[in-house]
Amino acid sequence: MVVRDVRNQQRGTLIRAVACAAFVIGACPQMLIAQDAKSSLPATHTVKRGDTLWDIAKLYFGDSYLWPEIYRDNTDIIEDPHWIYPGEILKLPAGTAHVIAVAPPAPAMPEAMPGPPTNIPAAFAEPAPPPPPRQTILDAPRSLVRMGEYAASPWVDQRGGPKGAGVIMQAGELEGIASADHSRMHLFDKVFFTPPVGAVAPERELYLSYRLGPMIEDFGQIVIPTGVVEVTRSPRDGEAVTGRVVKMFGTVNQGQFLVPYDTTGGVVAGRPSPVMNGRAGKIRWMNNEPVLPNMQNYVIVDIASRDGVRTGDQIELFQPRQKPVEGRSLIIPEVPIGRAQILRVTPYGATAIVTNVDQPKVSDGTSVRVAAKMP
């Protein structure tokens, strides 16, 4: 009898130990899952067509709200979190994959233990919060000006363009065909170049390549960006800098110039407020002559930084009132043509991107006026 009691006690102890272990494992699977997720997390992600930072964060970390972690670790590659491009290799932040990497299942409860009530009336049940709007999340760090549009925008400068610019010497790829054109670069091509005067050109430094447009008398030199070159090998022992073309806005050719790539001038926050009788000027150059520009085309106007205009301001394009002429006694009222947003501002003029067109009458000499100013 005593032996039987002892055996029953031992059996009960064993059952309780197994149940406790099963409960612990069932209640805390995220500990094991987190370790497995962290160990299997790759170091990088190669962007594919259709990818967004939101989706990448969801894929690797199980939480789309962690997309800023990826953005902060890749600011050397991503200028604007709205725009990532196929082929870019993004670093995945270490230590981000933890418990939230995999949602844990509900803890396993013994059948004898009562569970929470499941018959709560719908009127009293707390509804699950709806997912946040996708665009709202992506707009969080967004500047009023898109960095891609700012980087590609032409500008007006002094005669000859920026002083002390570097020069693309030649392509770094060796072509097997002797008759091939070696002067034209392609995306991700290796290039050799001289850096701008005074530049150290450390590895991963970025430079904006450009060509010279027309020199407009009594206005200035038009400078047209063509791409972005990244340093892959710093100069040493009297050698040229080695780089690669990482972005293209146009044709990148041998002999084009280089200046430091800086988009900080395009980072503006806030919204422009309407103004009356703003500074007036005229369009002096368009980037698609002789075709009339439409939305998203660039125009350069003769309103400069000295006139108080700044990045983010808005201008309106219009045809001024026409006075009566012989045979006509009435005044022709002002005719709105379109609107544009100021991107770059120099001491010589300002570059704007056309955002709205009401009339197909945008050309050299079109009148413009500041319609809204940044705070």
HUNORGI-V267046 format. One line per field, one symbol per residue. psi: psi as a letter, one per 20 degrees, with the letter a starting at -180 (. if undefined). A space follows every 10 residues. Layout:
BEGIN
psi->???
END
This chain:
BEGIN
psi->gggggghggg ggggghgggg ghggghhlhh gghgggghhi prhrppprpi qqhghghggh ijohijhhgg ghikiigogp ihoqqpipop pppqjhnchj hppqrqqpqq hhpqrqpjkp qhhipoqppq qqpghgghig jpqhpphghg hiprrparpi apqkqrpogr qipophphiq oiipqrpjqq qprprqpiph lrpiqqqpqr rpbqooqjfa pppoqhappp pioqqqkjrr qpaqoiqpib poqpirrpqp oojhijoqqa qqpqqqlrpq bqpiqqjkqj ppqaqjqqqp rkpahijjqr piqqqqprpr qprqrpioiq pprpopgaqq ppfqprihaq pqppipphpl lorpipqrpp hqqq.
END
